[in-house]
């Protein structure tokens, strides 16, 4: 027997792909406990109870009617072997037929070790009432709310193996191909009453055994209790992913996250993680178990991609970088963007490719194109190549002082305080007033610039201007963006939406964002600031000297080269 490949699953935040629909008390349980049946929306009786994957506590014998798996099985009855026996009118099992009304059946012994079985959900609330949603009632506090998100990937992968069926009629579509280790990087579900002892090694630096929503785990449902990770959580995640992939145990990793934000994180991992192994991002538009759930197929396709080694160059190194695999398409991390909340709602931005190949069709995965942008082990901003510290900014009265900002600790781990604060500013037409175009009216930019200079020593702006060229139409906003640069704050300029053209670099003030979206330019600028530090500030940002401009523009050129190659 050959050793199966080993793959790491990395649980990310707000992941619909690791979520389930609410566990609603079945009508079978409501009838048993004297509760009113749950009707259909129009008041009619429900035809069936929903079946949810659950574990048997003890062995059970069931009798399955012959030819009930498909309405046309009986059309080929002569091709089938005999049943195991017959049930008489009283429901008693006999090995031989006892009368013309006996029903032919198969006798099946079910055991707890078989795994999950779809069964009616019979649990009730502590007061005896039925569960109707995740919470005990609408708008209930955290203490009265259940969690639909899994705490790691093990349960979702088990359900895929147990309940999902391949085109060949077979299951075990993950475990038959690979062994999986599960890591709770920024998980969408958490242990509010204490992490089981066997999992504590995976919860990450600085986390506590008792987990808190919004600090240790990040769900978006129930909606009134939603939570998203901070920049500090991004640093912890970067360190954990780097450690996992540097362990030498894996052939690749699958990262799962909520579909609106996965495009940002997978690009971040593409830039920051120093690895020669493939990283596959997966999301879903529908929770696991919902009709036409798309997540299981995306995960299976990523497993197939990793074990195919189609990504490997002649030396076994990943030549494609981090990718998103969605609906059987392989997207480059730099180009992928979510455009709609439906399966297939991902596109490649930039207008020059981005869909590298396919996975999940007949045959092995294929790559038809490869990105030229630097990634992972080639990236100039990966964790290994980041400096120990860079120059940051801090306003001191009327002056802007520089200070050293640590980026990594003595062990080379990324510090939570190192993640820059980068804001996206949008430009739009019909903004100026005929009678007043003063910069004092641009309150959002003024306030954000002040915040950066006072409290965020590493910071930057992405200005989303017009397409083409990222032009800024409002003169006051343009002047404030230019002043931010002269204060030492780097500004990248991109076109609105999903631009296909490139931003001119003739203006030395700004970093040209190439054909990146504003979202992707922000991710790259965050990484670049940790590489180069802030721009040298002018003593008087309203009137920089020629020497100061030369120093600023020289630093912008460093940024520009990075943007041109990543």
Secondary structure, DSSP 8 states (H G I E B T S, - for coil): ----EEEEEEE-SS-GGGBB------HHHHHHTT------TTS---SS--EEEE--SS-EEEEEETT-SSTTSGGGGGGS---SEEE-TT--EESS--STT-EEEEEEEE-GGG--EEEE---B-TTS-B--SSBSSTT--GGGB---B-SSSHHHHHHHHHH---TTS---TTTTTEEEEEEESS-SS--TT---GGGGGGS-TT--SS--BTTTB----SGGG-----HHHHHHHHHHHHHHHTSS--SEEEEE--TTTHHHHHHHHHHH---SSEEEEE--SS-BTSTT--HHHHHHHHHHHHHHTTTB-TTS-BSS-SEEEETTEEEETTTEEE-SSSTT-EEE-SSS--EEEE-SSSSS-EE-----S--GGG-TTSTTTS-SEEEEEEEETTEEEEEEEE-B-TTS-B-GGGS-EEEEEE--SS-S-SS---GGG-HHHHHHHHHHHHH-SSEEEEEEE-TTTT----HHHHHHHHHHHHTT-EEEEEESSS--S-----STTSEE-TT--HHHHHHHHHHHHHHH------SSTTS--HHHHHHHHHHHHHHHHHHHH-
